[in-house]
Structures are given as C-alpha cells and as structure tokens.
C-alpha cells in the first residue's frame, strides 16, 4: 500500500465511531420521515373516503318553526311596556 492509502485508512479508522453515529442518525431520520409520510397518506385517504361517503349520503332536511319563539318574545315586550 502506498503511504497515502495507509494515512487514509488510519484517518478513517480514527473517525469510524463518528461516521457510524452519523450513518445511524441518518437511517433513523429516514425511517421516521417515512413513517410520518405514510401516516399522512393514510389519514388523507381516510379523510377523502369519509368526505366521499358523506357527500353520497342522502341529506335530511329539517324545518324549524319559530312561531312559538316569536309569540314568547312579543309577549315579553308587551308585558315590559305594560308594567312601565
């Protein structure tokens, strides 16, 4: 081996722990990012499916009569004005 190769090998051996830590950290970050992206895709598919289901579901219409409320409020205003 030439002296340059020997020096490179020694330098690599000296920094092996830091290099392995860096590689391990990069693998963990890549896996974590993959899990986050997969979870986002699953949530998006679920939300889209739920929205599609809700759109296809028949709507129920409810009518509300406010006559009783109007009568009550008009009764309150006439009672207040009569007491003054």
Secondary structure, 3 states (H helix, E strand, C coil): CCHHHHHHHHHHHHCHHHHHHHHHHHHHHHHHHHHHHHHHHHHHHHHHHHHHHHHHCCCCCCCCCCHHHHHHHHHHHHHHHHHC
